[in-house]
Amino acid sequence: MTPMIDVVFLLIVFFTLVINFAAADQNERVKLPISELAQPPEQSPTEPITLHILENGKVIYDGTDCSIQDLQEPLTHCLRVLKFLNRPASDVTVILRADARCEFGHVYDVAELCQQLGLTKLVWRTKQQDE
């Protein structure tokens, strides 16, 4: 029985080290722009909210497509939950993953909506330029 428990624990450790948690925050429909200044984050964001902005201006939040106007309700709900947990909105980091072909006006509208709701920590994701 002891060797079987050892094997199970080794498998658990192996899979926790191999799993890629960053892939869960990505969407294959969004092709990030390339930037010379892109760097990996120094520390992982606290309370991250990932917003994927598609080329046509639609936003993917929590796996569902919505317009920028429809985005306000789920973000407000998220802030209510955080308030219930006694977490300030300043702890939330909004990760914006905009498609490279997306007009900047769409990105600006999403950023402005976030700031109106009190979400002031915004992070833009880009791809590093290959050398």
DABEL-V850257 format. One record per helix or strand of 2 or more residues. SS is the DSSP state (H for helix, E for strand). FROM is the first residue (numbers start at 1). TO is the last residue. If there is no record, write none. Layout:
ss=[SS | SS]
from=[FROM | FROM]
to=[TO | TO]
//
This chain:
ss=[H | H | E | E | E | E | H | H | E | H | E | E]
from=[2 | 21 | 34 | 48 | 59 | 64 | 71 | 89 | 93 | 104 | 121 | 127]
to=[18 | 25 | 35 | 53 | 61 | 66 | 84 | 91 | 99 | 116 | 124 | 128]
//
